[in-house]
Amino acid sequence: MSLKNALLVGASGETGQEVLKQLQLSPLFAKIILIGRRNLDLSDASKVEQRVINFDDIDSHSEAFQEADIGFCCLGTTREKAGKEGFIKVDRDYVLNSAQKALAGGCRDFHVISSQGAKASSMFLYMKIKGQVDEALQGMDFHRVSIYRPGVLICDRAEFRWGDRIARSISSVVDRSHRFSIPTPVLAQIIVANSLQVIDQKCEILEQADITKRANVSSLQQVSSVAMSLKNALLVGASGETGQEVLKQLQLSPQFAKIILIGRRNLDLSDASKVEQRVIDFDDIDSHSEAFQGADIGFCCLGTTRGKAGKEGFIKVDRDYVLNSAQKALAGGCRDFHLVSSQGANASSMFLYTQIKGQVDEALQGIDFHRVSIYRPGLLMCDRTESRWGERIARSISSVVDKSHRFSIPTTVLAQAIVANSLHPIDQKSEILEHADITKKAK
């Protein structure tokens, strides 16, 4: 599948913010064009191009709507905030005008957030306007129009709305199965995932029940609970290729409030959002117990090579530093621990690399974490800052003969699978994900 360019109108609202995060997380979107009245102050601007327009003079901004394949519209206000005429202007005129400009700019598909109960003939202004927009959109010459009609949106609004707050409070108690409510992170996940699926009609309307069907109950419950209790991550080994990608995924995830980096030195980060760096001496780790406190989920991407550090240095980093870090994380209150190991790890292996990896895997499963997840990827596809001739040759070969990633995996995809998996409950204390298991989770 070729990479797509997304156009997002209304990224400043609660649902729009979540849609933006999902678009950034997806490896299938190369660029995200934000259309708005002002530039947003984004903690993460990866893949984003902001284009400021005047919605009341939209004909002067036709070029802003060019270059997109798929459009998403999350525009909306309230009658209380904007008045009757202002509400109609934003929720109907701005939305339809934006859709027309997107279509003229080459956008083939358009996804809009409407509302449960939308009906053009409704006696209620809100439902009436939403219904009018839904009908008008279906008459436009897009290749595909998808309209989402969720119920009560569960989120922490930046602006105070009494009605929404009361409805959310009630639904959090009586609607645990989400028959008439839905968390905005779940809604955003479904919208972005659905935008990449092929449908057999030009237009589709997804009512609340259709939306919740696309998210399994465990996912809904998990995101609801996570929204109420964000996680703190601890990451050891963020300077390596896989560690860098795991850091990016943790920063992109709305479920992590803080990311504690443990390392020998402070890293020069282009994006330090949510990050707290703590410098330690791994050879004197007992003096740094406090550095490992305050985390819920630990991630370890530590590793070196025998060629770089020598036999003893390799053992010290890949076994001793890893296990010592895990013990300190456990003592500091960390419940779960995720480790990047290697394909072929076996404590009885005749090869030093896979032997040490196997020893660590066995030892970790004996540590009293609530959960241990061990990832054993094959060849890691990345552009290393250090030159490793053997890996470079292997990567060159696999890029040609292993298009389906049967024995290789890009570090970006591995990181996505690790972070996503860390937020899904498992029914055992420990799990080992071999290369095939990882690639399945990445699909």
N, C-alpha and C positions, 0 to 999 in steps of 0.2 A: 504494500500500500504506500503510495507516495505521500510525503508530508503535506500537511494542510496549513493554510493561513486562516486564522480566525479573526472575526470582527466582533467586538463586544461593546454594546451600547448600554450604559447604566452600570458601570463597574464599581461605583461608589456605594451602592446600597448593599444590604446584608447578603442577599442572594447573589448579586453581581460579584461581590468580593469572593464568594465561595466558587462561583463559576470560573473566575480568573485563576484561582489557585488550582483548580482541576485542569484547566487548559495548560498551565505551566507544568503541572506534574506529568501530563501526557506526552510521551515521546513522539506522538503522531502529529503534533502541531509545531511547526517551525517558527511561526510568528503570530503574535497576538496584537491586533490593532485596537486600541481603546479609543472610543469616540466619547467626548464629554465636553462640558462647559469650561473645565479647568484641568490642569495637570494634577494628577493624584500623587501624594507623597507615599511612594511604595517602599516597603522594607525590602522587597525583592522585585526587581524590574526585569528579571530574566525573560527573554523572548518578547518583551513588551515594547511597542511603539505607540506613544500617546499622540493623539491628534485632537486639538482643541477647536471646537466650532461654536457658532451661535445658532442654536436650534430655531430661533425666530427668523433667521436669514439663511436657511439651510441650502438654498440654491447657490449660494456663494461658496459652498464647501463640498461640491460634488467630488472633487479629487480626493477628499479625505476618506471616501467610502470605497476607493479602488483597492485592488490587489487581494481581496479576501475570497476564500472558497466557501466558508460557512459562517453565517451570521448568527449572533446570539443577542437577544434583547431582554434586559432586566429593568428597563425604565419603569418608574412608578412613583407616585406621591400620594397624598391623601387630600380629601376635601378640607379637612381641618387645617392642614398646613398651607395649602395653596389656594383655598377658596374653590367654589364650584367651577368657575371658568378656568382657573389655573390647573385644576385637576384634569379637566377635559383636554386642555391643551397638551399637558405632559403625557397622560396615559393613552390618549387617542392620537392627537395630531403629531406629536413628536415621534411616537412609535411608528405610525404608518408612513410618515415622511422619511424616517430613517430606513424603513424597509424598502421604499421606492428607490432611494439613493443607493442602497446596497445592491439591489437588483440591477440598476443601471451601471454600477461599478463592476459588474461581473460576478457577483455573489450568486451561487447556485441554490444553496439551501438556507433556510431561515428558521430559527428556533426562538419562540417567544414564551415568556412566562405570563400566563393569564391568571384566572382565579376560579376556584370551585364555584359553581353556580352562575358562571358567565352566560348571559343571554341577552340578545339585542332588544328583546321586547320586555325586559324586566322593568318593574316599577321602581326598583332601587337604582340610583344613579351609578354606583360602583359596578354592579353586575351588568347594567345596561351598556356602559362604555366598554367594559371588557368584552362583552358579547359582540358589539359593533366592530371592534378591532379584530376579533377572531374571524368574523365573517369576511371582512375586507381583505385580510391576509390570504384567505383561501382563494380569493379571486385574483391574486397577483400571479404573474407568470414565472414563479420560482420553479426549479426542478423538484423541490421538496419543501413543504411547510410542516413544522411540528409545533403544536400548541400544547402547553402544559398547564393543567388546571389543578394546582395543589390546594389543600385545605389550609388550616392554620400553620403558619411558618414558625418553627421553634428556633429561636435565636435570641441573642442579646443585642437589641437594637441600640445604636448610638443615640437615636432620638427617642424620647419618651412618648409612648402611646398607651393610654389607659386601657382601651379596648383590647389591644393585642396582648398586653400584659396579663389581663384577667383571663383571656382565652388560653394563653400559654400555661398559666398556673393551673387551670382546670384540666387541660389536656395532659399535663405532665403526671396527673394523678389518675385520671379515668381513661386515658387513651394510650396505654402502654403498647398496644398492638398497632398504633398509628392508623386507625380507620379514618380519622378526620384531621390529623395533624402530621407534620413531617419536619425533621430537622433540616435547616438549609444546607448543611454539608452533604446530606444524603441526596437531597433534590439536585444539587449541583453535580454530584457524581453521576446520577442517572441521566441528566441532560447531556453532559459531555460524552458519556459512554454511548447513549442512544444516537447522538449525532454521527457516530462512526459506524453505525449499523445500517445495512441496506433495508429499505422497506419497499413493499410492492404496490404502494399507492402514492399519489402526489401529495396528499394531505393526511395528517393524523392528528387526532385530539386525544391526549392522555389525561383522563380524569384522575382524581386522587387514588382510586382503587388500582388503576393501571400503573400509576407511578410506584405505589408501594409494592405491587407485584414484582416490579423489576429489581427491587432491593429485598434481599431475604431478611427475615425477621431479626436474625442475629446481628446483621449489619446495622439495621435500624436501631436496635437496642444499644449496640456498642457505640455508635456515633452519638446517640442521645446521652449516654453516660459519660463519654469522653468530653462532650460539650460542657458537662457540669464539672468535670475533673480532668483538666489538662495534665499532660505528663511532662516530666523532666527527663531528658536523656543524658547519658554519660557516654562519651565517645573517646576511646583510646586508639591512637593511631590515625589521626585525621590528616596527616601530612602525605600519606601514600595515595596512590591512584584510587583505590577502592574507598579509602577513608574520606577522601575529598568528595566523592560522589555520594556517600552516605550522609555526609554533612549537608550537602545541597538538598537531599531528599528530606532530611529532618527539618531544615529551614523552610522548605516548601509546605510541609505538613501542618495543617491547622491544629492537629492534635498534640503538638509539642510546644510547650510554653517557653522552655529554656533548654539549651544544649550546653553541657559542661564538657569542655575539651581538656583532656589530660595529655600532657606532652612534655618533652624536654626543653622546649622553648615556645615562645609565643609565635603564632603563625601570622603572616601578613595577609589578611583576608580582604578581598575586594568587597565582600558582603559579610558583615559581622552581626547581622540581625539575630537576636535570640541567643547569641553566643556569650559564654563566660569562659575565658581561658585560665587554666590553672597549671602552673609550671612545677614539675617535680623532678627529683633525681630517682630514676628507677632502681639504681643500685643502693639507695637508702630509702626505700619506699615506706618503711615503718615510721619515718619522720613526717610523712605526708598523708596520714590517715584522714585528716579533715578534708583533704582535696577530693576525696571520693564520696563525700556526703551530699545529700540533697537530690539524689537521682532515683527514678522509678525503674527505668529500663537502661541496661548497659549494652554498648556495642563495642566490639574489639576488632580492629583491623590491623593490629600490629604485625609486622613481619619484615624480615630482611633475607639475605641470601648468604650461603657459605662463601660464594665468590667475593662478596662485599665485606663481610664481617669475620670470615674465618670460621672454622668448625665450632670453636667454643663461643664465639660471639653470636653465631646463628642460634645455638642452643639457648644461650642466655636470653636473647630477644624473643624468639619464637616459642619458647617453653616457659622459662622462669618469669620473664616480664608479664607474659599473658596470664599465667596462673596467679601470680602475686597481685596483679591488677584485679582479677576476678575476686579473689579473697577480700581485698580491700573494699571493692564495690559492695559485696555482700555485707560486710561489717558496717558499711555506711548506710545501709537500708535499701539497697537496690534489690528488687524482687526478681527481675528477669535478666538474662544475659544472652546476648547473641554474638556468636564468634564466626569469623570467616576462616575456615580451615582450607582443605585442599582435596581434590579428587584423588582417590587412592590412599588416603590417610589410614595407616595401620600400625599399631604399636609394635608389631613383630616384623615389620618390613625390613628388608636388608638394605634399603636405601635410607640414608640419614634424614632427608627432607620429609618423606612420608612417614618415617618412624616417629620423628618428633611431633609431627602434626597428629598422629594417632595417639601418642602418649597424652597430649594436651586434651584431645577429645574425650578420652577415657577419664582423665582426672576431673574435667569440668562436670561430667555427668555425676560425679560423686560429691560435688559441692552442693550445699543445701539451699540452692535457689528455688524459688517457686516454679521457675521455668528456665530451661536451657535449650537454645536453638543453635545448632551447628550447621553451617553451610559449607558444602564441599564442591565448589565450582571447578570446572575444567580450566582450559586455557583462558586467561583474562585478556580481553581485547581492549587495549587502551594505548595511548601515546605516552610512554613512560618518560619522565624527565631524565632518568638515568638509562644508560644504554645496556641492554642485556641481549647479546647476539643470539643466544639460543631461543629466547622468547620472540625476538624480532623475526627470526626465520619461521618459527612455528606460526606466528600471527599472519605472516605473509601467505603461508600455505593455506591456513584455515579460512582466510578471507575469500579464497577462491573455491575451496572444496567443501567448506562447512557453512553454507548459506543458511541452513536450518538450525545451526547452533547445537548440533548433537554432542560436540565435545569442546566448544568454546562459547564464551558469553561476554558481551560488552560490560564493562564495569558499571556503566550507567544503568543497565537493565538489572544487573545483580543488586545494586544499591536499592533500586525501586522495589525489588522483590523482598529484600531484607526488611526495609522500613514498613512496607505494607503488611508483611507477615507478622511483624512485632506487635501489631495492633489487633490481630485476630487471635481469639482464645484457642487453645488446643486442649485435648482431653488426656494428655499425659504430661509427666513432669519434664521429659526431655524428648527432643526430636533431632534426627539427623537428616538433612535435606541433601541428597546426592544431586549431581549435575542435572539429571533428568527432572527431578522434583522441582528444582529452582526454575528451570525453563518453563515448566508447566505453570508455575505461579506467576510468571512474567507475561504469559499470553493474555 
